[in-house]
Amino acid sequence: MPSIPFIKGDKVDNNTDFRDALPVNYYAVLRDIYGEQGYMINYYGLTDFATGQGVSRGSIWVERAGLEGQYRVSGTSLIKIENDQSVTVLGTISGTDQASMTYSLNNLAIVADKKLYYYNPTDGFRQIIDSAVGSPIDIVWADFRFVLTDGEYLFQSSLLDESEYEPLDFSGSDFQPDKILGVGLNDDNELISFGALTTEYFQNIGQDNFSYTRIQLKAVKSGIAGTHCKAEFKNKWFSLTRRASTQFQFSIIQSGSSESITSREIEKVLTNYTYEELSKTKIEVFTKDAVTWMIAHLPSETLAYNYTLSKVIGIDLAWSILKTDVYADKTYRGKDMTYDPRFSKWLIGDKLGGKIGFLDDSVCTHYNEIVEGLLFTPIIPMETLSINEIKFKTIPGISPDNDATVFVSRTDDMRVHSKEHIEQYGVRFDYNKNFISRNHGYVRDETAFKIRTASRSRMAFCRFDVDAS
């Protein structure tokens, strides 16, 4: 009875091409268990925490004394989450676009709708009206100045007054005349300029006007799709990138180099979008339960990349899909994850409304609503055998609502699946269960299985065995 993995399945598309069938709302945990390398478990659920003012547009935790706290752009409001989980509205942020947020010794700064706003408790919330600011699209704090870009130039605040911007304090792209789409800062305190086709590094030499100069020989001929198509983790920038001679792909930009983390299946997903659509992608990176995730919010779907897993078993097996529904393919509703040390939780905004939730590893529901999970097997060569039984090895757990149900279906052409067989995963405190489905019948040459779950109970699968004769 061979053991069949769940981590990546197979499918065939309408162009007679073999494709990867990615897990949906499941991810792999590497741990030796029951003789296997690991197991598949439901992705974290979403649980209510606070109520915002609208769709999430950005978030940040500020560590600076006097400003400390979690701030969010929620709808058209700048809000702060207080110690008692209440929400205080601090000001009005125009537009509907994703906001960039950073902070200095004195101010929280927000760039949104091509406008610049500051907030601190003493001076309050205000828009910075300065002709030298122009129409900014991104911002970072570096060497006691705010550094911004308007898509063409880099410019910075005055060293003496960060509310002032000098008209001559600017620089353009010298390496290649592409648009500047974003800015960042690395652990060596080097300013990073992310262009459409290039990434350039700058160091502060204290010169007049713009204080930075480009670092020769460190530029990368790889740029980003849009302002928020980048996120930093341990001096690595997880990004949606493109070179002049490539399609869009996900890459890690670090120390003057760019390394692709895109599988063939993910590249095919990206080709379904136009450049304009991809430019609106939001990327975020976080670590929970010793797993580092890159989450890519594409226009109509959400991709999850398990960076920790990829370092052990490779890029192709590290991708999965997140969604929020049962019968359709509505994109994952959570966005803008920020860790709040006061509550020891990853707080998350909402794409649909004003909910502010947290990543909850005790449930797999999204705000008490059931979501679907999908696991696929690879193609199994059967050579005209008959399947006598299939057996699942599950992970012991608790089914609080006794509703943990598994729907199993089979396909012999890698496109259309059979009628689903219904099996119960387990009831409350029913541990160490193998559940078995028998008499699946004759198979021509090859087959594959789909496992669908939709319940309030979190589930985990370790092994899938097929007995054929």
C-alpha angles and dihedrals in degrees: 000000000000121000113237122205123229099196094095129007136194133245139166122230130210091269091063090251125142109238138181116258101213124210114258119217090346132098137186124254115200109223132125105250132154089353093305131113093236147320142248120248136179115271116249119288128232119243130183117263109154141343122251133190101258146312113355116256103169145327143202141181111225116206097183116117110252091023099051116141146071117294128189138184101226116179104314095334135093105219137182123210108225129213091262091052092254119133126234120200110221104176149327122279114192126221136032101254129112112277129224115221134188138144141222133197088282112022147036106227127204129187114195136144086011091296132114123226133181131197135186129149093249101048095026126211119330142155116241106234107192125139090220091061092063113167108334123193103182141018142192135178113236133162096348094310137091111239117201139176130209094194094271108045141030114227137169144209123256116275090226099044121018090199089067127075123193116223092225096049096097143104136191135209113289100175098060129352096242127130119276106234103173149355135224144163128233132209091266089061091249118149114236123209113198112204132183092261104006143047118211132191125214133190127206111245095165095242123160120276107003104023097207131082128194117261107236119233094012100091119115123217091224126091139181131261096230145348096276097038090103138068130178127229123168092338092311120115113213103205147167099237146174136195122206090258101040143068119248114287140164113260142168113236114201137154096347097317138095125212122189119231094179122123122208091255093052092049089054089052091053092052089066090072133069122233090254091054094047091050088069092058116126118208124194134175128203140157123227128165091000091302120116114211134193110200117196115197104203119184095268106010141036123227125198122203117196100211093181091054093045092061090060106036104015141257099289094063097044101075129092139160127245122203142161113226143055109234105021136041104258111164122253108279099211121094141158103039116199127173114233111201092196091068100022089233139122102236117205136193129221135249093202105046147327101311119131111195140162134237104262119195092187094070139033096206125105107231091332092311120120118244128195125249124198133195125180132195126220119255109286116210107225105168095212094313127150119239110230099179144342122213131198124204108209132192115251112255149131125281101198095186098033087233100113100134129168124205114204125193135170135216129197096182098042090240113065121044126210128243110298123257112216120221131172113239093204145297129245112308091355097140135186095020127170109192119202135203116195140195102031091160139215122347126197108215109319141006143182135198136224122205115200124188128186116166144106091254122090114237137195129193125201107174141006119202130190124201113199136166 
